[in-house]
């Protein structure tokens, strides 16, 4: 005998197995492996199977999925009258975004199992079910009665199937037919697959012209024969062979280059070697249009992978980043060896963190433009390692004395940090009188690929959704890491939970144009305005005076460049 929900004996055996698991934490040896694994996951997640409600959260109904599904499921619900079945639509996070029940008894059934807009049907919330299982496996399923560990669902059958976006080929959500245990299962399976097919056809018609062009470029490139991907920051088209060579983190990195290309109007690079030695070549998917990148993947080169593995200084120190700009910085620091170093960069780029990664335990002195501070530096040079922060604060005279002091014979490894924008004379004095290795720490906008990982580090336990990560990557970050930390703290407070989506980010990030197309002159002007605002500590009147333009002109350009 098996555990089929279609038979009375199968249902009885399932109920016995469920009771055995709930009371003694034991599972029958012949219970299907997928069901055993699902029940164990629920146990380790401490699922409360006796809870009489399903947690819910606000959801957006103005999405391509809901717009495409509504006419399809509304018509289908009318056709199901008499079958005793309802239709439920979820987003890709297993949150209910639509319920259709044209029968009063069916509506009452949905109310009993607390299935409503916003209901969280993820496995961590309600155990395995016809929505969560579909989204976890990517395939259709029928789960009924005691196959559910969650108590509310003991008299419910749920036949689910995924809705796959025909352009991105990513699962957008799931459709489930929900009814009682006496429903014909074969009919349920046919209904739900018919529904998802119709919704996917609606999504094709609703896709933008740009998405169609990306799909055409992807198909022309030969996804069956070659490992390729087409990315634009929202759309991901990845061939099966490319998916075998690329990790999810690699795709996130490549997507950040697509976002940079769309933002800056040109590709930041045409070749890239990923962490595990996989080499990729990049070009515009649509000639003349930077809103989409075609990625061609080459097999990994073992020697390259070994060479990449040697760059572990920053990773060992807990610093996040794998972007080319960050790797280039690491190579420069490693090449400097034990020589003195001057780390130069904008405010908030993490110069002190880089210095600590190199020095380890060290004496740390923040520059003060007085003689007592120079005496403290002289005393500190007896230590093995010394970090001097903000040396741009020194005037020329004391910078000259500091350079002479550091040039004397001592055993300390010295790194100084210098913030650009002020103290240019000080920098020149240190370069000539001390002769350190000068290393520039990249701005955050040059490390687009690192932003999702950095945000995750700053957030601690919160998870950033794909739309939130893409929004963060499109921002210009004039305040660098300091600004990113503030934005992450804001988003966590707004989310009031463990998931941060784009709607939780500050409005100035969400309202910035998704694909600004700037000429080189416009990019230079935008940077000059950003620098002036920073020098003026955000005072727009002073910034306008520094730039030599009127306030009205400055306000207009702030709106134009998304700097408001």
C-alpha positions as CSV (number, residue, x, y, z in Angstrom):
1,X,0.0,0.0,0.0
2,X,1.1,3.5,-0.8
3,X,0.4,7.0,0.5
4,X,-1.9,8.2,-2.3
5,X,-4.4,10.9,-1.3
6,X,-6.8,9.6,-4.0
7,X,-7.6,6.4,-1.9
8,X,-9.1,5.9,1.5
9,X,-6.3,3.6,2.6
10,X,-3.7,6.1,1.4
11,X,-5.2,8.9,3.3
12,X,-5.4,6.8,6.4
13,X,-1.7,5.9,6.2
14,X,-0.8,9.6,5.6
15,X,-2.7,10.6,8.7
16,X,-1.0,7.9,10.8
17,X,2.4,9.0,9.5
18,X,1.7,12.7,10.3
19,X,0.5,11.9,13.8
20,X,3.6,9.7,14.4
21,X,5.8,12.5,13.3
22,X,4.1,15.2,15.4
23,X,4.0,13.1,18.5
24,X,7.3,11.1,18.3
25,X,9.3,12.8,15.6
26,X,9.5,9.5,13.7
27,X,8.9,8.9,10.1
28,X,7.8,5.7,8.3
29,X,10.7,4.4,6.2
30,X,8.5,4.1,3.1
31,X,7.1,7.6,3.3
32,X,8.0,9.5,0.0
33,X,11.4,11.2,0.4
34,X,10.2,14.6,-0.7
35,X,7.5,14.6,2.0
36,X,9.8,13.4,4.7
37,X,12.3,16.2,3.8
38,X,9.5,18.8,3.8
39,X,8.1,17.7,7.2
40,X,11.7,17.8,8.7
41,X,12.3,21.3,7.4
42,X,9.0,22.5,9.0
43,X,10.1,20.9,12.3
44,X,13.5,22.6,12.3
45,X,11.8,25.9,11.4
46,X,9.6,25.4,14.5
47,X,6.4,25.6,12.5
48,X,3.3,25.9,14.7
49,X,1.0,23.4,13.1
50,X,-1.9,24.3,15.5
51,X,-2.0,28.0,14.5
52,X,-5.5,29.0,13.4
53,X,-4.4,31.8,11.1
54,X,-1.9,32.5,8.3
55,X,0.4,35.5,8.6
56,X,-0.1,38.2,6.0
57,X,1.6,41.3,4.8
58,X,0.8,44.1,2.3
59,X,1.2,43.2,-1.4
60,X,1.2,45.2,-4.6
61,X,-1.6,44.3,-7.1
62,X,-0.2,46.6,-9.8
63,X,2.2,44.1,-11.3
64,X,2.5,42.5,-14.7
65,X,1.7,39.1,-13.2
66,X,-1.6,40.3,-11.6
67,X,-2.6,42.3,-14.7
68,X,-2.0,39.3,-16.9
69,X,-3.6,36.7,-14.6
70,X,-6.8,38.6,-13.6
71,X,-8.8,38.2,-16.9
72,X,-7.6,34.6,-17.3
73,X,-8.5,33.5,-13.7
74,X,-11.7,35.5,-13.6
75,X,-13.1,33.7,-16.6
76,X,-11.8,30.3,-15.4
77,X,-13.4,30.8,-12.0
78,X,-16.7,31.1,-13.7
79,X,-16.1,27.9,-15.6
80,X,-15.3,26.1,-12.3
81,X,-18.7,26.7,-10.7
82,X,-20.0,23.3,-9.7
83,X,-16.6,21.8,-9.3
84,X,-16.2,23.2,-5.8
85,X,-12.8,24.8,-6.5
86,X,-11.2,28.2,-6.0
87,X,-8.2,29.8,-7.8
88,X,-5.3,31.3,-5.9
89,X,-2.5,33.4,-7.4
90,X,0.7,34.1,-5.5
91,X,3.8,36.1,-6.3
92,X,7.3,34.6,-6.4
93,X,7.5,35.0,-2.6
94,X,4.4,32.8,-2.0
95,X,2.3,35.8,-1.0
96,X,-1.3,35.7,-2.2
97,X,-2.1,38.4,-4.7
98,X,-5.4,37.1,-5.9
99,X,-8.3,34.8,-5.0
100,X,-11.2,33.8,-7.3
101,X,-14.2,31.9,-6.0
102,X,-17.6,32.1,-7.8
103,X,-19.3,29.7,-5.4
104,X,-20.3,30.7,-1.9
105,X,-19.3,27.4,-0.4
106,X,-15.9,27.7,-2.0
107,X,-15.4,31.2,-0.6
108,X,-16.3,29.8,2.8
109,X,-13.6,27.1,2.4
110,X,-11.0,29.8,1.6
111,X,-12.1,31.7,4.7
112,X,-11.7,28.6,6.9
113,X,-8.1,28.1,5.7
114,X,-7.4,31.8,6.0
115,X,-6.4,32.2,2.4
116,X,-6.7,35.9,1.5
117,X,-4.8,38.8,-0.1
118,X,-1.3,39.1,1.4
119,X,-1.4,35.6,3.1
120,X,2.1,34.2,3.4
121,X,2.0,30.6,2.0
122,X,5.7,30.1,2.1
123,X,7.0,26.9,3.7
124,X,8.4,28.7,6.7
125,X,4.9,30.1,7.4
126,X,2.5,27.2,6.6
127,X,4.7,24.2,5.8
128,X,4.7,22.6,2.4
129,X,1.6,23.3,0.3
130,X,0.7,23.6,-3.4
131,X,2.1,27.1,-3.7
132,X,5.3,26.8,-1.7
133,X,6.3,23.4,-3.2
134,X,5.8,24.8,-6.7
135,X,8.0,27.8,-6.0
136,X,10.7,25.7,-4.3
137,X,10.9,23.0,-7.1
138,X,9.8,25.0,-10.1
139,X,7.4,22.3,-11.2
140,X,3.7,21.4,-10.8
141,X,2.4,19.4,-7.9
142,X,-0.7,18.2,-6.1
143,X,-0.7,18.2,-2.3
144,X,-3.7,17.2,-0.3
145,X,-5.0,16.6,3.2
146,X,-2.5,15.1,5.6
147,X,0.4,15.7,3.2
148,X,0.2,19.2,4.7
149,X,1.7,19.4,8.1
150,X,-0.2,22.6,8.8
151,X,-3.4,21.8,10.7
152,X,-5.7,24.2,8.8
153,X,-5.1,22.4,5.5
154,X,-6.1,18.8,6.6
155,X,-9.2,18.8,4.5
156,X,-7.8,20.8,1.5
157,X,-6.3,19.7,-1.8
158,X,-4.1,22.2,-3.6
159,X,-2.9,21.6,-7.2
160,X,-0.3,24.2,-8.2
161,X,1.9,25.1,-11.1
162,X,4.5,27.9,-11.7
163,X,3.9,30.9,-13.9
164,X,7.2,31.5,-15.9
165,X,7.8,34.9,-17.4
166,X,8.3,34.1,-21.1
167,X,10.9,36.8,-21.5
168,X,13.0,36.5,-18.4
169,X,12.4,32.7,-18.0
170,X,12.2,33.3,-14.3
171,X,9.3,32.1,-12.1
172,X,7.0,35.1,-11.5
173,X,4.6,33.3,-9.2
174,X,2.2,30.3,-8.9
175,X,-1.4,29.4,-9.6
176,X,-3.2,26.9,-7.4
177,X,-6.6,25.3,-7.7
178,X,-7.9,24.8,-4.1
179,X,-10.7,22.5,-3.1
180,X,-11.9,19.7,-0.8
181,X,-10.5,16.2,-0.6
182,X,-13.2,14.7,-2.8
183,X,-12.2,16.6,-6.0
184,X,-11.0,14.8,-9.1
185,X,-7.2,15.3,-9.1
186,X,-6.7,14.8,-12.8
187,X,-9.1,17.5,-13.5
188,X,-7.4,19.9,-11.1
189,X,-4.0,19.3,-12.7
190,X,-5.4,20.0,-16.2
191,X,-7.1,23.2,-14.9
192,X,-4.0,24.7,-13.3
193,X,-1.7,23.9,-16.3
194,X,-4.3,25.4,-18.6
195,X,-4.4,28.6,-16.4
196,X,-0.7,29.0,-16.3
197,X,-0.3,28.6,-20.0
198,X,-2.9,31.3,-20.7
199,X,-1.3,33.7,-18.2
200,X,2.1,33.2,-19.8
201,X,0.6,34.1,-23.2
202,X,-0.8,37.2,-21.7
203,X,2.6,38.1,-20.3
204,X,4.1,37.7,-23.8
205,X,1.6,40.2,-25.2
206,X,2.3,42.6,-22.3
207,X,6.0,42.5,-22.6
208,X,7.6,45.8,-23.7
209,X,9.2,46.2,-27.1
210,X,12.6,46.4,-25.5
211,X,12.1,43.1,-23.8
212,X,11.1,41.5,-27.1
213,X,14.3,42.9,-28.7
214,X,16.3,41.4,-25.8
215,X,14.7,38.0,-26.3
216,X,15.4,38.2,-30.1
217,X,19.0,39.0,-29.4
218,X,19.3,36.1,-27.0
219,X,17.8,33.7,-29.5
220,X,20.0,34.9,-32.3
221,X,23.1,34.3,-30.1
222,X,22.3,30.6,-30.0
223,X,21.4,29.6,-26.4
224,X,21.1,25.9,-27.3
225,X,24.7,25.7,-28.6
226,X,26.6,28.3,-26.5
227,X,26.8,29.3,-22.9
228,X,25.3,32.8,-23.1
229,X,23.2,35.2,-21.1
230,X,21.4,38.5,-21.8
231,X,21.0,40.8,-18.8
232,X,19.7,44.4,-18.4
233,X,19.2,44.7,-14.6
234,X,15.6,43.5,-14.8
235,X,15.6,40.8,-17.4
236,X,17.7,37.7,-17.1
237,X,18.0,35.3,-20.0
238,X,20.5,32.5,-19.2
239,X,21.1,29.4,-21.3
240,X,21.3,26.0,-19.6
241,X,25.0,25.7,-20.4
242,X,25.8,29.1,-19.0
243,X,23.8,28.3,-15.8
244,X,26.0,25.3,-15.2
245,X,29.1,27.5,-15.4
246,X,27.9,30.5,-13.5
247,X,26.9,30.7,-9.9
248,X,24.0,32.9,-8.7
249,X,26.6,35.3,-7.4
250,X,28.4,35.5,-10.8
251,X,25.1,36.4,-12.4
252,X,24.5,39.1,-9.9
253,X,28.0,40.5,-10.7
254,X,27.3,40.4,-14.4
255,X,24.0,42.1,-13.9
256,X,25.7,44.9,-12.1
257,X,27.8,45.5,-15.3
258,X,24.5,45.6,-17.3
259,X,23.2,48.3,-14.9
260,X,26.4,50.3,-15.2
261,X,26.2,50.1,-19.0
262,X,22.6,51.4,-19.0
263,X,23.5,54.1,-16.5
264,X,26.7,55.3,-18.2
265,X,25.8,54.6,-21.9
266,X,28.8,52.3,-22.4
267,X,30.2,49.0,-21.2
268,X,32.6,49.3,-18.3
269,X,34.6,46.4,-19.7
270,X,34.5,43.8,-22.5
271,X,36.3,41.0,-20.6
272,X,36.1,39.8,-17.1
273,X,37.5,36.9,-15.1
274,X,35.2,35.8,-12.3
275,X,36.3,34.5,-8.9
276,X,36.4,30.9,-9.8
277,X,38.4,31.5,-13.0
278,X,35.5,31.6,-15.4
279,X,36.2,34.1,-18.2
280,X,33.4,36.0,-19.8
281,X,33.2,38.4,-22.7
282,X,30.7,41.2,-22.8
283,X,29.1,43.2,-25.6
284,X,25.9,45.1,-26.1
285,X,23.0,42.8,-26.8
286,X,21.4,45.3,-29.2
287,X,23.9,47.4,-31.2
288,X,23.7,51.0,-30.3
289,X,21.5,50.4,-27.2
290,X,23.3,50.1,-23.9
291,X,20.2,48.8,-22.1
292,X,21.2,45.2,-22.3
293,X,24.4,43.1,-22.2
294,X,25.2,39.9,-24.0
295,X,27.5,37.7,-21.9
296,X,29.5,34.8,-23.6
297,X,30.9,32.4,-21.0
298,X,34.2,30.5,-21.5
299,X,35.3,27.4,-19.5
300,X,37.4,28.2,-16.4
301,X,41.2,28.3,-16.7
302,X,42.7,26.5,-13.7
303,X,45.9,28.7,-13.6
304,X,43.7,31.9,-13.6
305,X,41.6,30.4,-10.8
306,X,44.7,29.7,-8.7
307,X,46.0,33.2,-9.3
308,X,42.7,34.7,-8.2
309,X,42.7,32.6,-5.1
310,X,45.9,34.3,-3.9
311,X,44.0,37.6,-3.5
312,X,42.6,36.8,-0.1
313,X,43.9,39.8,1.9
314,X,40.6,41.7,2.0
315,X,38.4,38.6,2.3
316,X,40.5,37.3,5.3
317,X,40.0,40.7,6.9
318,X,36.2,40.5,6.4
319,X,36.0,43.2,3.7
320,X,33.3,42.5,1.1
321,X,33.9,42.9,-2.6
322,X,34.8,41.1,-5.8
323,X,34.4,43.9,-8.4
324,X,37.3,44.6,-10.8
325,X,37.9,48.0,-9.1
326,X,38.1,46.3,-5.7
327,X,40.3,43.6,-7.0
328,X,42.6,46.1,-8.6
329,X,42.9,47.9,-5.3
330,X,43.8,44.7,-3.5
331,X,46.5,44.0,-6.1
332,X,47.9,47.5,-5.6
333,X,48.0,47.0,-1.9
334,X,49.7,43.6,-2.2
335,X,52.3,44.9,-4.6
336,X,53.2,47.7,-2.1
337,X,54.5,45.0,0.2
338,X,55.8,46.5,3.5
339,X,56.5,50.0,2.0
340,X,54.7,53.0,3.5
341,X,51.4,53.8,1.9
342,X,49.1,56.8,1.3
343,X,45.5,55.7,0.8
344,X,43.6,58.4,-1.2
345,X,39.9,58.6,-1.8
346,X,36.6,60.4,-1.4
347,X,34.9,60.6,2.0
348,X,33.3,57.4,3.1
349,X,35.0,55.0,0.6
350,X,36.5,52.9,3.4
351,X,40.2,54.0,3.4
352,X,40.6,53.2,7.1
353,X,39.1,49.7,6.7
354,X,41.6,49.0,3.9
355,X,44.4,50.2,6.1
356,X,43.3,48.0,9.0
357,X,43.1,45.0,6.7
358,X,46.8,45.6,5.7
359,X,48.2,46.5,9.2
360,X,46.2,44.3,11.5
361,X,46.7,45.6,15.1
362,X,48.1,49.1,14.9
363,X,48.4,52.4,16.7
364,X,45.7,54.7,15.3
365,X,46.1,58.5,15.4
366,X,43.6,60.9,13.9
367,X,45.4,64.0,12.5
368,X,45.2,67.2,14.5
369,X,47.0,70.3,13.2
370,X,49.2,71.0,16.3
371,X,52.6,70.2,17.6
372,X,51.4,67.8,20.3
373,X,49.9,65.5,17.7
374,X,53.3,65.3,15.9
375,X,54.9,64.3,19.2
376,X,52.3,61.5,19.5
377,X,53.2,60.3,16.0
378,X,56.9,60.3,17.0
379,X,56.1,58.1,20.0
380,X,53.8,55.8,18.0
381,X,56.6,55.0,15.5
382,X,58.0,52.7,18.2
383,X,55.0,50.4,17.5
384,X,55.2,47.8,14.7
385,X,52.3,49.4,12.7
386,X,50.8,52.9,12.7
387,X,47.7,54.2,11.0
388,X,47.5,58.0,10.5
389,X,43.9,59.1,9.5
390,X,42.8,62.3,7.8
391,X,46.2,63.8,7.2
392,X,44.5,66.2,4.8
393,X,43.7,68.2,8.0
394,X,47.3,69.3,8.3
395,X,48.5,72.6,7.0
396,X,51.6,72.8,4.9
397,X,54.1,73.5,7.7
398,X,53.1,70.6,9.9
399,X,52.7,68.3,6.8
400,X,56.3,69.1,6.0
401,X,57.4,68.2,9.5
402,X,55.3,65.0,9.4
403,X,56.9,64.0,6.1
404,X,60.4,64.5,7.6
405,X,59.4,62.5,10.7
406,X,58.1,59.6,8.7
407,X,61.2,59.7,6.4
408,X,63.5,59.1,9.3
409,X,64.8,55.6,10.2
410,X,62.2,53.7,12.1
411,X,60.8,50.1,12.1
412,X,57.1,50.9,12.0
413,X,54.9,50.1,9.0
414,X,53.0,53.3,8.3
415,X,49.8,53.9,6.3
416,X,48.2,57.3,6.1
417,X,44.7,58.1,4.7
418,X,44.0,61.2,2.8
419,X,40.5,62.4,1.8
420,X,40.3,64.1,-1.6
421,X,38.7,67.5,-2.1
422,X,40.8,69.5,0.4
423,X,44.5,69.8,1.4
424,X,46.1,69.4,-2.1
425,X,49.2,71.2,-0.9
426,X,49.4,68.7,2.0
427,X,49.3,65.8,-0.3
428,X,52.1,67.2,-2.5
429,X,54.3,67.7,0.5
430,X,53.8,64.2,1.7
431,X,54.5,62.7,-1.7
432,X,57.8,64.6,-2.1
433,X,59.0,64.5,1.5
434,X,57.9,61.0,2.5
435,X,57.6,59.2,-0.8
436,X,54.9,56.6,0.1
437,X,53.2,54.3,-2.4
438,X,50.0,56.1,-3.3
439,X,46.9,54.0,-3.7
440,X,43.5,55.3,-4.7
441,X,40.5,53.6,-3.0
442,X,37.6,53.4,-5.5
443,X,34.3,55.2,-5.1
444,X,31.3,53.1,-4.5
445,X,29.8,53.9,-7.9
446,X,32.9,52.2,-9.4
447,X,32.0,49.1,-7.4
448,X,28.5,48.4,-8.6
449,X,28.9,44.7,-8.5
450,X,29.7,44.8,-4.7
451,X,26.7,46.8,-3.7
452,X,24.3,43.9,-3.0
453,X,26.9,42.1,-0.8
454,X,27.8,45.3,1.0
455,X,24.1,46.1,1.7
456,X,23.6,42.5,3.0
457,X,26.6,42.9,5.3
458,X,25.3,46.2,6.7
459,X,21.8,44.8,7.1
460,X,22.7,41.9,9.2
461,X,19.7,39.5,9.1
462,X,17.5,41.3,6.5
463,X,17.2,40.0,3.0
464,X,17.2,42.4,0.0
465,X,14.9,41.4,-2.9
466,X,16.2,41.5,-6.5
467,X,14.3,44.8,-7.2
468,X,15.9,46.3,-4.1
469,X,19.4,45.2,-5.1
470,X,18.8,46.6,-8.7
471,X,17.6,49.9,-7.3
472,X,20.6,50.2,-5.0
473,X,23.0,49.4,-8.0
474,X,21.4,52.2,-10.1
475,X,22.1,54.9,-7.6
476,X,25.2,57.1,-7.9
477,X,26.2,57.0,-4.2
478,X,27.9,60.4,-3.8
479,X,28.2,59.6,-0.1
480,X,29.8,56.2,-0.8
481,X,29.7,53.5,2.0
482,X,28.6,56.0,4.6
483,X,25.5,56.8,2.5
484,X,24.9,53.1,1.8
485,X,24.9,52.3,5.5
486,X,22.4,55.1,6.2
487,X,20.1,53.9,3.4
488,X,20.3,50.3,4.6
489,X,19.4,51.4,8.2
490,X,16.5,53.4,6.8
491,X,15.2,50.5,4.7
492,X,15.4,48.0,7.6
493,X,13.3,50.4,9.8
494,X,10.8,50.8,7.0
495,X,10.5,47.1,6.3
496,X,9.9,46.2,9.9
497,X,10.8,42.6,9.0
498,X,13.4,40.4,7.4
499,X,12.7,41.2,3.7
500,X,13.6,44.6,2.2
501,X,12.1,45.4,-1.2
502,X,12.5,48.5,-3.4
503,X,9.4,50.2,-1.8
504,X,11.2,50.2,1.5
505,X,14.1,52.3,0.1
506,X,14.2,56.1,0.3
507,X,12.1,57.9,-2.4
508,X,15.2,59.6,-3.9
509,X,16.6,56.2,-4.9
510,X,13.3,54.9,-6.3
511,X,12.6,58.0,-8.2
512,X,16.0,58.1,-9.9
513,X,15.7,57.2,-13.6
514,X,16.2,53.5,-14.3
515,X,18.5,54.1,-17.3
516,X,19.9,57.6,-17.4
517,X,21.8,58.2,-20.6
518,X,24.5,60.8,-20.0
519,X,27.1,62.2,-22.4
520,X,30.7,62.4,-21.1
521,X,30.2,66.2,-20.6
522,X,27.0,65.6,-18.6
523,X,28.7,62.9,-16.5
524,X,31.5,65.4,-15.7
525,X,29.0,68.1,-14.8
526,X,27.0,65.7,-12.6
527,X,30.3,64.8,-10.7
528,X,31.2,68.5,-10.3
529,X,27.8,69.3,-8.8
530,X,28.0,66.3,-6.5
531,X,31.5,67.4,-5.3
532,X,30.3,71.0,-4.8
533,X,27.4,69.8,-2.7
534,X,29.7,67.7,-0.6
535,X,32.2,70.6,-0.1
536,X,29.3,72.8,0.9
537,X,28.0,70.2,3.3
538,X,24.7,70.0,1.4
539,X,24.1,73.8,1.4
540,X,22.7,74.5,-2.1
541,X,23.3,78.2,-2.0
542,X,27.0,77.7,-1.2
543,X,27.2,74.9,-3.8
544,X,25.7,77.2,-6.5
545,X,28.3,79.9,-5.6
546,X,31.1,77.4,-5.8
547,X,29.9,76.3,-9.3
548,X,29.4,79.8,-10.5
549,X,25.7,79.2,-11.4
550,X,22.4,80.5,-10.1
551,X,20.3,78.7,-7.6
552,X,17.5,78.1,-10.1
553,X,20.0,76.6,-12.5
554,X,21.4,74.4,-9.8
555,X,17.9,73.1,-8.7
556,X,17.1,72.3,-12.3
557,X,20.3,70.3,-12.7
558,X,19.8,68.5,-9.4
559,X,16.4,67.3,-10.8
560,X,18.0,66.5,-14.2
561,X,20.8,64.3,-12.6
562,X,18.7,62.7,-9.8
563,X,20.7,64.5,-7.1
564,X,17.8,66.0,-5.2
